[in-house]
Amino acid sequence: MSIRVLVADDQEIARTGLRMILDAQPDIEVVGEAGDGRRAIELALRLRPDVCLFDIRMPRLDGIEATRTLAGPEVEDPLAVVVITTFDLDEYVYAALRAGARGFLLKDAGPDLLGQAVRAAAGGDALIAPSVTARLLGAFAQAGRHSSAPAQPIEALTDREEEILATVARGRTNSEIADELHISLSTVKSHIASLMAKLGVRNRVEIAMWAYETNRVKS
């Protein structure tokens, strides 16, 4: 079954390009388009796509606020959102991650990486553009250390969970983690679920941020 995607961008040529790239992939289908944030929210709530692909700069309501409405910490049944933008600016990424985005890409990422990000988000993973991952998470952690101490896990992490934590923070996918640590895919998923429960987080991006905030991984 195809991954259903909603695309929101205020530029029609950008929406058309994204639709062409995604529809060309056999397992992805664009089911809706929006030219502003409010329309994106309306369509997302009606269509319930597997993944929302949002530009940051949009009229009426920007992509960050649209993401927060659909995937923020207070949302009971959050949708998967990937933020895509032309602008490689730290403040945009901080805001996107805080708002609940499950991925962050630059528009020059290319068809392969775009497809990977959509598939990752649909599968419960997260993908951040490799060019910005370590810098962003490291800087994000530094900003977090100035505000409050990171929450401590409700139960101590096992040695294996610490290994999984480090690989997630470096942007590895489940398959890459399984290969690197010589364990099964189901075991990786089990450890990640345990990490989310112990850390009180909802996704891999938040796991990675916690790892940087607690100095488990250096940027």
C-alpha positions as CSV (number, residue, x, y, z in Angstrom):
1,M,0.0,0.0,0.0
2,S,1.3,3.4,-0.9
3,I,2.5,6.0,1.6
4,R,-0.1,8.9,1.4
5,V,1.5,12.3,1.4
6,L,0.1,15.9,1.8
7,V,2.3,18.6,0.3
8,A,2.1,22.2,1.5
9,D,4.1,25.0,-0.2
10,D,3.1,28.5,-1.2
11,Q,4.8,28.3,-4.5
12,E,2.9,26.3,-7.1
13,I,6.0,25.3,-9.0
14,A,7.5,23.9,-5.8
15,R,4.4,21.9,-5.1
16,T,4.3,20.6,-8.6
17,G,8.0,19.6,-8.4
18,L,7.5,17.8,-5.1
19,R,4.4,16.0,-6.4
20,M,6.3,14.8,-9.6
21,I,9.2,13.5,-7.5
22,L,7.1,11.7,-5.0
23,D,4.5,10.3,-7.4
24,A,7.3,8.9,-9.5
25,Q,8.2,6.6,-6.6
26,P,6.2,3.4,-6.7
27,D,5.4,3.3,-3.0
28,I,4.4,7.0,-2.5
29,E,1.3,8.9,-3.5
30,V,0.5,12.6,-3.1
31,V,-3.1,12.8,-2.0
32,G,-3.4,16.6,-1.5
33,E,-1.7,20.0,-1.9
34,A,-2.0,23.2,0.0
35,G,-0.7,26.7,-0.6
36,D,-0.8,28.0,2.9
37,G,-0.7,26.6,6.5
38,R,-4.3,26.9,7.4
39,R,-5.4,25.0,4.3
40,A,-2.7,22.4,5.0
41,I,-4.2,21.8,8.5
42,E,-7.7,21.5,7.1
43,L,-6.6,19.0,4.5
44,A,-4.4,17.1,7.0
45,L,-7.3,16.7,9.5
46,R,-9.6,15.5,6.7
47,L,-7.3,13.3,4.7
48,R,-5.2,12.0,7.6
49,P,-2.1,11.4,5.3
50,D,0.7,9.1,6.4
51,V,3.1,12.0,6.0
52,C,2.8,15.8,5.8
53,L,5.5,17.6,3.8
54,F,5.5,21.2,4.8
55,D,7.5,24.3,3.7
56,I,8.4,26.7,6.5
57,R,7.5,30.0,4.9
58,M,3.8,30.0,4.0
59,P,1.1,32.6,4.2
60,R,-1.8,32.7,6.7
61,L,0.1,30.2,9.0
62,D,3.7,29.1,8.6
63,G,4.9,25.6,8.5
64,I,6.2,25.6,12.1
65,E,2.7,26.5,13.5
66,A,1.0,24.1,11.2
67,T,3.4,21.4,12.4
68,R,2.8,22.3,16.0
69,T,-1.0,22.1,15.5
70,L,-0.8,18.6,13.9
71,A,2.2,17.0,15.7
72,G,3.0,19.1,18.8
73,P,3.5,17.8,22.3
74,E,-0.1,18.3,23.2
75,V,-1.6,16.5,20.2
76,E,-3.1,13.2,21.2
77,D,-3.0,11.6,17.8
78,P,-0.1,13.4,16.0
79,L,0.6,13.2,12.3
80,A,4.0,12.6,10.9
81,V,5.4,15.9,9.5
82,V,8.6,16.5,7.5
83,V,9.7,20.1,7.2
84,I,11.4,21.1,3.9
85,T,12.9,24.5,3.3
86,T,15.4,26.5,1.2
87,F,16.8,28.0,4.3
88,D,19.5,26.2,6.3
89,L,19.0,28.3,9.4
90,D,19.4,26.9,12.9
91,E,16.4,28.8,14.3
92,Y,14.1,27.1,11.7
93,V,15.3,23.7,12.7
94,Y,15.1,24.3,16.4
95,A,11.5,25.5,15.9
96,A,10.6,22.6,13.6
97,L,12.0,20.0,16.1
98,R,10.3,21.6,19.0
99,A,7.0,21.7,17.1
100,G,7.1,17.9,16.6
101,A,8.6,17.5,13.1
102,R,9.8,14.1,12.3
103,G,12.2,15.2,9.7
104,F,14.0,18.3,8.3
105,L,15.3,18.6,4.7
106,L,16.6,21.3,2.5
107,K,14.9,21.6,-0.9
108,D,18.2,20.7,-2.7
109,A,18.3,17.4,-1.0
110,G,17.4,15.5,-4.1
111,P,14.7,12.8,-5.0
112,D,16.4,9.9,-3.1
113,L,16.8,11.7,0.2
114,L,13.3,13.1,-0.1
115,G,11.9,9.6,-0.6
116,Q,14.0,8.3,2.3
117,A,12.6,11.1,4.6
118,V,9.0,10.3,3.7
119,R,9.5,6.6,4.2
120,A,11.3,7.2,7.5
121,A,8.5,9.4,8.8
122,A,5.8,7.0,7.7
123,G,7.7,4.2,9.5
124,G,8.0,6.0,12.7
125,D,11.7,7.0,12.1
126,A,13.1,10.4,11.6
127,L,15.5,11.8,9.0
128,I,17.3,15.1,9.2
129,A,19.4,16.3,6.3
130,P,22.9,14.8,6.8
131,S,24.5,18.1,6.2
132,V,23.0,19.6,9.3
133,T,22.3,16.7,11.7
134,A,25.2,16.9,14.1
135,R,25.6,20.7,14.0
136,L,21.9,21.2,14.6
137,L,21.5,18.7,17.4
138,G,24.6,19.8,19.1
139,A,23.6,23.5,18.9
140,F,20.1,22.6,20.0
141,A,21.5,20.8,23.0
142,Q,23.6,23.9,23.9
143,A,20.5,26.0,23.7
144,G,18.7,23.6,25.9
145,R,21.4,23.6,28.5
146,H,21.0,27.3,29.0
147,S,17.3,26.9,29.8
148,S,16.9,23.8,32.0
149,A,18.5,20.5,32.8
150,P,17.5,17.6,30.6
151,A,15.0,15.2,32.2
152,Q,16.6,12.0,33.6
153,P,15.3,8.6,32.5
154,I,12.7,7.0,34.7
155,E,14.8,3.9,34.7
156,A,18.6,3.5,34.1
157,L,19.5,2.7,30.5
158,T,21.1,-0.7,29.8
159,D,24.5,-0.9,28.0
160,R,22.8,-2.0,24.8
161,E,20.3,0.9,25.1
162,E,23.2,3.3,25.4
163,E,24.7,1.9,22.2
164,I,21.3,2.3,20.4
165,L,21.0,5.8,21.8
166,A,24.4,6.8,20.3
167,T,23.6,5.4,16.9
168,V,20.2,7.1,16.8
169,A,21.9,10.4,17.7
170,R,24.2,10.0,14.7
171,G,21.2,9.7,12.4
172,R,21.4,5.9,11.7
173,T,18.2,4.2,10.5
174,N,16.9,1.0,12.1
175,S,18.5,-1.1,9.3
176,E,21.8,0.6,9.7
177,I,21.7,0.1,13.5
178,A,20.9,-3.6,13.1
179,D,23.9,-4.0,10.7
180,E,26.3,-2.0,12.8
181,L,25.5,-3.8,16.1
182,H,24.8,-7.2,14.5
183,I,21.3,-7.5,16.0
184,S,17.9,-8.1,14.4
185,L,15.6,-5.3,13.1
186,S,12.9,-6.3,15.6
187,T,15.5,-6.1,18.5
188,V,16.4,-2.6,17.4
189,K,12.8,-1.5,17.3
190,S,12.3,-3.0,20.8
191,H,15.2,-1.1,22.2
192,I,14.1,2.2,20.6
193,A,10.6,1.7,22.1
194,S,12.2,1.1,25.5
195,L,14.3,4.2,25.1
196,M,11.3,6.4,24.3
197,A,9.4,5.0,27.3
198,K,12.4,5.6,29.7
199,L,13.2,9.0,28.4
200,G,9.6,10.2,28.1
201,V,9.9,11.1,24.4
202,R,7.8,10.4,21.4
203,N,10.2,9.9,18.5
204,R,13.8,9.4,17.4
205,V,14.5,13.1,16.9
206,E,13.7,13.6,20.6
207,I,15.9,10.7,21.5
208,A,18.8,12.2,19.6
209,M,18.3,15.6,21.2
210,W,18.3,14.0,24.7
211,A,21.6,12.3,23.8
212,Y,23.2,15.6,22.9
213,E,21.8,17.4,25.8
214,T,23.2,14.8,28.2
215,N,26.6,14.7,26.5
216,R,26.1,11.1,25.4
217,V,27.2,12.2,21.9
218,K,29.5,15.1,21.0
219,S,28.6,17.3,18.1
